[in-house]
Amino acid sequence: MSAYDYVIIGAGVAAAKAVDGIREVDEQGSVLVIGAEPDPPVYRPVLSKDLWLKDDAALEDETLLDGTADGLELRTDAEATAVDTAAHTVTLADGSSVDYGKLLLATGAEPRTLGLPSGPRVLAYRTAADYRQLRDLLGPDTHAIVIGGGYIGAEMAAALVQNDVKVTMVLPEDLVQERLFPERLARRITDALADHGVKIVHGSLAGGASRDDGVSVELEDGTTIEGDLAVVGVGVAPRTGLAEKAGLEVDDGIVVDAAMRTSADDVWAAGDVASYPDVRLGRRRVEHVDHAEKSGELAGRAMAGADATYEETPFFWSDLFDDGYEAIGDLDSRLEMVEDWQGDDEPTDQGVVYYLDGGRVRGVLLWNVWESVDAARDLITSSKDEPVDDPSSLKGRITG
């Protein structure tokens, strides 16, 4: 086919959920999903979680679209290179084009590499192909260098060391995840990684080299670290190139309204790439899977004609050894923080951290505290209109 009722560019979680959203409203319309990766959409969180930590987890069980449903076509290894919003066409890298009635841009985000040379042993860890490549590189006495001490860096260092991999973690900060958490909690996480055998090196990346049999990582202070492979986890940038070329409004992501509509007629955006108006926190861009799922589904429903608006403030979660957490909103250690640790002033096995700006709760961390995301969301909502006069009064508000 060369014309479809719905075309989705991107084949990740947001795209898969958008198909579900379309089908909730329109059971017959033709749908084309175009993905640059060789794999169909997979549930991306398992790439740094379950596939390393659960014996019965398998990548093939995490596929979200198989492309065999009636009225659905899935093209992988296909790159969209241009969108003509006036003509309602998408041009592909092979020179072909398709016409669309409604278009969704779910192009996701591109991993940053900090200039580390590419190669088969350097992974900007993001895709199912990256997971398979990393698995193939692992063997007895493998030494992995993890670049970055943020969300994905911490997860990958913890996952690999629990799979008997020698891990060196390189980060420019003093503590792992110190940009997210209070200093004392970041120190607890750093100590936990070290206690499990992760060697932590502080420094900024200056360059490196990739060889057939290993990698070298160079730091600005002249330190050189030799390893078998490098996993780069230093954040991502939204893939907005198609939108910019098409003349859509872009500002740290593709700007959308409350129905995930872009500035062009019949074009929507969802997932990591979308800058959306959060009803509680204002305009923001979120890179978590909960947002990809919910914004993708809503965009699909809206494309199919439903009167739908996005009213979510997404949450995210992680597990680090014996600890786990859920969190919602903006977790930024530059904000005012109120720590509420069970039975102690120091970080313990359970606690809640509130992040505030001018008395308004912007985010909540639930450290080993479960089934409390809704309560945290309600608190963010209430403090938007009625700021907290005494931040210390938040202690005890959420107990799990």
BELGI-V104095 format. One record per backbone hydrogen bond with DSSP energy under -1.0 kcal/mol. CO is the residue of the C=O (numbers start at 1). NH is the residue of the N-H. E is the energy in kcal/mol with one decimal. If there is no record, write none. Layout:
# BELGI-V104095
co: {CO & CO}
nh: {NH & NH}
e: {E & E}
This chain:
# BELGI-V104095
co: {2 & 4 & 5 & 6 & 7 & 8 & 9 & 12 & 13 & 14 & 15 & 16 & 17 & 18 & 19 & 20 & 22 & 22 & 30 & 31 & 32 & 33 & 34 & 35 & 37 & 41 & 42 & 43 & 44 & 45 & 46 & 49 & 49 & 50 & 54 & 58 & 59 & 62 & 69 & 71 & 73 & 75 & 79 & 82 & 84 & 84 & 88 & 89 & 90 & 91 & 91 & 92 & 96 & 98 & 99 & 102 & 103 & 104 & 105 & 108 & 110 & 113 & 119 & 121 & 123 & 123 & 127 & 128 & 129 & 130 & 131 & 132 & 133 & 139 & 142 & 143 & 143 & 144 & 145 & 146 & 147 & 149 & 150 & 151 & 152 & 153 & 154 & 155 & 156 & 157 & 158 & 160 & 160 & 161 & 166 & 167 & 168 & 169 & 170 & 171 & 175 & 177 & 177 & 179 & 182 & 183 & 184 & 185 & 186 & 187 & 188 & 189 & 190 & 191 & 192 & 193 & 194 & 199 & 201 & 204 & 207 & 209 & 214 & 215 & 216 & 217 & 218 & 218 & 219 & 223 & 225 & 227 & 229 & 230 & 231 & 235 & 237 & 238 & 240 & 241 & 242 & 243 & 244 & 249 & 253 & 254 & 257 & 258 & 260 & 261 & 264 & 266 & 267 & 268 & 271 & 273 & 275 & 276 & 276 & 278 & 282 & 284 & 288 & 289 & 290 & 291 & 292 & 293 & 294 & 295 & 296 & 297 & 298 & 299 & 300 & 301 & 302 & 306 & 314 & 316 & 318 & 320 & 323 & 324 & 325 & 326 & 327 & 328 & 332 & 336 & 338 & 340 & 341 & 350 & 351 & 352 & 353 & 354 & 355 & 355 & 356 & 357 & 359 & 360 & 362 & 363 & 364 & 365 & 366 & 367 & 372 & 373 & 374 & 375 & 376 & 377 & 378 & 379 & 382 & 390 & 391 & 392 & 394}
nh: {99 & 101 & 102 & 32 & 104 & 34 & 106 & 16 & 17 & 18 & 19 & 20 & 21 & 22 & 23 & 24 & 25 & 26 & 6 & 73 & 8 & 75 & 10 & 78 & 77 & 64 & 44 & 46 & 47 & 48 & 51 & 52 & 53 & 54 & 57 & 61 & 62 & 43 & 72 & 31 & 33 & 35 & 93 & 91 & 88 & 89 & 100 & 84 & 98 & 81 & 82 & 95 & 92 & 90 & 4 & 7 & 268 & 9 & 270 & 239 & 237 & 116 & 122 & 230 & 125 & 232 & 131 & 132 & 133 & 134 & 135 & 136 & 137 & 142 & 166 & 228 & 229 & 168 & 231 & 170 & 233 & 177 & 154 & 155 & 156 & 157 & 158 & 159 & 160 & 161 & 162 & 163 & 165 & 164 & 144 & 199 & 146 & 201 & 148 & 203 & 178 & 180 & 181 & 333 & 186 & 187 & 188 & 189 & 190 & 191 & 192 & 193 & 194 & 195 & 196 & 198 & 197 & 169 & 171 & 220 & 218 & 216 & 211 & 227 & 209 & 225 & 206 & 207 & 222 & 219 & 217 & 215 & 145 & 123 & 147 & 112 & 110 & 240 & 244 & 245 & 246 & 248 & 247 & 255 & 251 & 275 & 260 & 310 & 269 & 257 & 267 & 103 & 262 & 105 & 274 & 254 & 256 & 278 & 284 & 282 & 278 & 276 & 292 & 293 & 294 & 295 & 296 & 297 & 298 & 299 & 300 & 301 & 302 & 303 & 304 & 306 & 305 & 308 & 329 & 327 & 325 & 323 & 320 & 368 & 318 & 366 & 316 & 364 & 335 & 356 & 354 & 352 & 344 & 342 & 367 & 340 & 365 & 338 & 362 & 363 & 336 & 360 & 388 & 357 & 330 & 355 & 328 & 353 & 326 & 351 & 376 & 377 & 378 & 379 & 380 & 381 & 382 & 383 & 386 & 393 & 394 & 395 & 397}
e: {-2.9 & -1.2 & -1.9 & -2.4 & -2.5 & -3.1 & -2.9 & -2.2 & -2.5 & -1.9 & -1.8 & -1.5 & -2.4 & -2.8 & -2.4 & -1.4 & -1.1 & -3.8 & -2.2 & -2.7 & -3.1 & -3.1 & -3.6 & -2.7 & -2.5 & -3.1 & -1.3 & -1.6 & -2.0 & -1.4 & -1.8 & -1.9 & -1.3 & -2.6 & -1.4 & -1.3 & -2.0 & -1.6 & -1.9 & -3.0 & -2.8 & -3.3 & -2.5 & -2.7 & -1.4 & -1.7 & -2.5 & -2.7 & -2.2 & -3.0 & -1.4 & -2.0 & -3.0 & -2.7 & -2.3 & -2.3 & -3.0 & -2.8 & -1.7 & -2.5 & -2.3 & -1.7 & -1.8 & -2.7 & -1.6 & -3.0 & -1.8 & -2.3 & -2.5 & -2.5 & -2.6 & -2.2 & -1.3 & -1.8 & -2.3 & -2.4 & -1.3 & -2.4 & -2.8 & -3.0 & -3.0 & -3.1 & -2.5 & -1.9 & -2.7 & -2.4 & -2.3 & -2.7 & -2.7 & -2.2 & -1.4 & -1.6 & -1.7 & -1.1 & -3.3 & -2.6 & -2.9 & -3.3 & -3.4 & -2.0 & -1.3 & -1.1 & -2.2 & -2.2 & -2.7 & -2.3 & -1.6 & -2.3 & -2.4 & -2.9 & -2.1 & -2.2 & -2.2 & -2.8 & -1.4 & -2.4 & -1.6 & -3.4 & -2.2 & -2.5 & -2.8 & -2.7 & -3.4 & -2.3 & -2.3 & -2.8 & -3.2 & -1.6 & -2.0 & -2.9 & -2.6 & -2.7 & -2.4 & -2.9 & -2.9 & -2.7 & -3.7 & -1.4 & -2.8 & -2.4 & -1.8 & -2.6 & -1.4 & -2.0 & -2.9 & -2.7 & -2.2 & -3.8 & -2.2 & -1.8 & -1.3 & -2.5 & -2.8 & -2.8 & -1.7 & -3.2 & -2.5 & -1.1 & -2.4 & -2.2 & -1.4 & -2.3 & -1.8 & -2.8 & -2.3 & -2.9 & -1.6 & -2.2 & -2.2 & -2.4 & -2.2 & -2.2 & -2.7 & -2.7 & -1.6 & -2.6 & -1.5 & -1.3 & -1.1 & -2.6 & -2.5 & -2.0 & -2.7 & -2.7 & -1.9 & -3.1 & -2.6 & -2.3 & -2.4 & -3.2 & -2.6 & -2.0 & -1.5 & -2.3 & -2.2 & -2.5 & -2.8 & -2.3 & -3.2 & -1.4 & -1.8 & -1.4 & -3.5 & -2.1 & -2.5 & -2.7 & -2.0 & -2.1 & -1.8 & -1.9 & -2.1 & -2.7 & -2.5 & -1.9 & -2.2 & -2.2 & -2.7 & -2.3 & -1.9 & -2.3 & -1.8 & -1.5 & -2.5}
